[in-house]
Amino acid sequence: MHFCAYTEAVAAHNAKRLHDTGAVAVPLRAVHEGGTGAAAGKEDDYMGLADHTRLAVDARVMLRQNLCTRFGLTNGSMGTVVAIVYSSDEHPSRGDLPQAVVVDFDHYTGPGLTDGTRHVAVPVSVARGQSGSLMRCTRTQIPLILGYATTIHKAQGCTVGAGESVEYMTVDLGQKEYAAGLSYVAFGRAKTVNNIAFVTAPSGTRFMPSVKPPQTLLDRKAHDAHQASLAAATFLRNEHLALPFGAVFDDTAI
């Protein structure tokens, strides 16, 4: 997998890898309800659902929601597309979403669509917007994206190495450390140095610990003090609700 600092680089790499497969790509454009501004929301505004993507049989994909944690179908699970299923009166040329996308997930441990397989039919998902005016909007989409590349930010929690869904990684750190810990997160994904390679060798400064300027430390201390004062004021306003020391809350009384 290719890890990138910027989303634009992720989109370009995924598009190129999909094109290189020579497979017929199917466009998947989300359906929005709730107003003209509904489509403006990003993936994170709709619980990981993308506004649009393109998939194909044999393409590597990443699951963007928790479907069944018991059997290993969690946000970030990797797999390969087996089939894209439409009903008889639907067609991608009209912008219809498929009924489901069948995926062979790498570490799925539950029952498959047929005996002896790890094939899972991933249906469309509906998510409500998470903030502001989007809370009145919904997005309907297959919760899958191409999995040839991802941002370093989304890779947090991913492990790369032997026995994992991703055994090797290439990294594009970009020109600068635009966010604290960017390089650290990228380096920390690989089990060993043999599992990671860089598109461009990072400069020595990317390996040096960052030193925050004095003003930043003062701002942080002022912020912490402000939060502490708010917490104290909240406690005073609600002191009558506090339980005595050693009391046990009994929810059966509610």
C-alpha positions in Angstrom: 0.0 0.0 0.0 1.1 3.6 -0.7 0.8 6.0 2.2 0.6 9.7 1.3 0.6 13.0 3.2 -2.1 14.6 1.0 -5.5 13.3 -0.1 -4.8 14.6 -3.7 -1.8 12.2 -3.9 -4.0 9.3 -2.6 -6.6 9.9 -5.3 -4.1 10.1 -8.1 -2.3 6.9 -7.0 -5.6 5.0 -6.6 -6.8 6.1 -10.0 -3.5 5.1 -11.7 -3.4 1.7 -10.1 -7.0 1.0 -11.0 -6.3 2.1 -14.6 -3.2 -0.1 -14.8 -5.3 -3.2 -14.0 -7.2 -2.8 -17.3 -10.5 -3.7 -15.6 -13.8 -2.1 -16.4 -14.3 0.4 -13.6 -17.8 1.1 -12.2 -18.6 4.6 -10.9 -20.3 4.8 -7.6 -21.7 8.2 -6.8 -23.5 8.7 -3.5 -27.2 9.7 -3.2 -27.8 12.7 -1.0 -31.0 13.9 0.7 -31.6 17.0 2.8 -30.8 20.0 0.6 -28.4 21.3 -2.0 -25.5 21.4 0.4 -25.7 17.8 1.4 -23.1 16.7 -1.3 -20.5 19.2 0.0 -19.8 17.1 3.1 -16.5 15.1 3.3 -16.1 11.4 4.1 -15.6 12.1 7.8 -18.9 14.1 7.9 -20.8 11.0 6.8 -19.1 8.2 8.9 -16.6 7.4 6.2 -18.9 7.3 3.2 -17.3 8.8 0.1 -19.1 11.2 -2.2 -17.9 9.2 -5.2 -15.5 6.4 -6.0 -14.7 3.9 -8.8 -14.5 0.1 -8.2 -13.8 -2.9 -10.4 -13.6 -6.7 -10.1 -10.2 -7.7 -8.6 -9.6 -4.2 -7.3 -8.1 -3.8 -3.8 -10.6 -2.0 -1.4 -10.8 -0.8 2.1 -13.9 -1.0 4.3 -14.8 2.4 5.8 -17.3 1.3 8.5 -17.6 -1.4 11.2 -19.9 -4.0 9.7 -19.2 -7.0 12.0 -16.4 -6.6 14.5 -17.0 -10.2 15.8 -15.7 -11.6 12.5 -13.1 -9.0 11.7 -15.1 -6.6 9.5 -14.0 -3.3 10.8 -13.2 0.2 9.5 -9.9 -0.3 7.6 -10.4 -4.0 6.7 -8.8 -4.8 3.4 -10.1 -7.1 0.7 -10.5 -7.7 -3.1 -13.6 -7.2 -5.1 -15.2 -10.4 -6.4 -18.4 -9.0 -7.9 -20.5 -5.9 -8.2 -24.2 -6.8 -8.1 -27.0 -4.9 -9.7 -30.7 -5.8 -9.9 -32.2 -6.4 -13.4 -33.6 -2.9 -13.6 -30.5 -1.0 -12.5 -27.4 0.0 -14.4 -24.2 2.0 -13.5 -24.6 4.1 -16.7 -27.7 5.7 -15.1 -25.9 6.4 -11.9 -27.6 3.6 -10.0 -25.8 2.2 -6.9 -25.4 -1.6 -6.9 -27.3 -3.7 -4.5 -24.0 -4.9 -3.0 -20.3 -5.3 -3.7 -19.0 -8.8 -3.0 -15.6 -8.7 -1.3 -13.0 -11.4 -0.4 -11.8 -9.9 2.9 -8.3 -10.8 4.0 -8.9 -11.7 7.6 -12.7 -12.3 7.7 -13.5 -15.3 10.0 -17.3 -15.6 9.6 -19.4 -17.6 7.1 -18.9 -16.8 3.4 -21.6 -16.5 0.7 -20.5 -19.9 -0.4 -18.8 -22.6 1.7 -15.1 -22.3 2.1 -14.9 -18.6 1.1 -14.4 -15.3 2.8 -16.8 -13.6 0.4 -19.0 -11.0 2.0 -21.8 -9.0 0.3 -21.3 -5.3 1.4 -24.6 -3.5 1.0 -25.3 0.2 0.7 -25.2 2.2 3.9 -27.0 5.3 4.9 -25.3 7.9 7.2 -26.6 11.1 8.6 -24.3 14.2 8.6 -22.4 14.7 11.8 -22.2 18.4 12.2 -23.9 21.7 11.5 -26.4 21.9 8.7 -25.3 18.5 7.5 -27.2 16.9 10.5 -30.3 17.4 8.4 -28.7 15.5 5.5 -28.1 11.9 4.6 -25.6 10.1 2.3 -26.3 6.7 0.8 -23.2 4.8 -0.6 -21.4 1.5 -0.6 -18.9 1.8 2.4 -15.9 0.9 0.3 -13.0 2.9 -1.2 -10.0 1.9 -3.3 -7.3 0.5 -1.2 -4.1 0.9 -3.2 -3.3 4.1 -1.3 -4.4 6.0 1.8 -3.5 9.1 3.8 -1.0 8.8 6.7 -3.7 10.2 8.9 -6.1 7.4 8.1 -3.3 4.8 8.5 -3.2 5.3 12.3 -3.7 1.9 13.9 -2.6 0.1 10.8 0.2 -2.5 11.0 2.3 -3.3 8.0 4.4 -6.5 7.9 4.3 -10.3 7.7 0.9 -11.8 8.5 -0.9 -8.5 8.0 -3.3 -7.4 5.2 -0.5 -5.1 4.0 3.0 -6.6 4.0 4.9 -3.7 2.4 4.4 0.0 2.2 5.8 2.9 0.3 5.6 6.4 1.8 5.3 9.9 0.3 5.8 12.3 3.2 5.4 15.4 1.2 7.6 18.5 1.3 7.1 19.5 4.9 5.8 18.3 8.3 2.5 20.1 8.0 1.1 18.3 11.1 2.8 17.3 14.3 3.7 13.6 14.3 3.1 13.0 10.6 6.4 11.3 9.9 6.2 9.4 13.3 2.8 7.9 12.4 4.1 6.8 9.0 7.3 5.3 10.3 5.4 3.5 13.1 3.2 1.5 10.8 5.9 -0.9 9.7 7.0 -3.8 11.8 10.6 -3.7 10.5 12.6 -1.5 8.2 12.3 -4.2 5.6 8.6 -3.5 5.3 8.9 0.2 4.4 10.3 2.2 1.5 10.2 6.0 0.7 9.3 7.6 -2.6 11.8 10.3 -1.8 14.3 9.9 1.0 13.2 12.2 4.0 15.6 14.9 5.2 17.3 14.4 8.5 15.1 17.0 10.2 12.1 14.7 9.8 13.8 12.3 12.2 14.6 15.0 14.8 12.3 15.7 17.8 10.3 18.9 17.4 10.8 21.7 19.9 7.7 23.8 20.5 8.3 27.6 20.7 7.8 29.1 24.2 4.6 30.9 23.1 3.0 27.6 22.2 3.7 26.3 25.7 2.3 29.4 27.3 -0.8 29.1 25.2 -1.2 25.5 26.2 -0.9 26.3 29.9 -3.4 29.1 29.6 -5.8 26.8 27.8 -5.4 24.1 30.5 -6.0 26.7 33.3 -9.2 27.9 31.5 -10.5 24.4 31.2 -9.8 23.7 34.9 -11.7 26.8 35.9 -14.7 25.8 33.7 -14.6 22.3 35.3 -14.6 23.8 38.8 -17.5 26.2 38.0 -19.5 23.2 36.5 -19.0 21.2 39.7 -20.2 24.1 41.9 -23.3 24.5 39.8 -24.1 20.8 40.1 -22.7 20.0 43.5 -26.1 18.9 44.7 -26.0 16.1 42.2 -22.7 14.6 43.4 -22.9 11.2 45.1 -21.4 10.8 48.6 -18.0 9.1 48.8 -18.4 5.3 48.5 -22.0 5.5 47.3 -23.1 3.0 44.6 -25.3 4.3 41.8 -28.4 2.2 41.5 -29.9 2.5 38.0 -32.9 0.5 39.0 -34.3 3.5 40.8 -34.6 5.4 37.5 
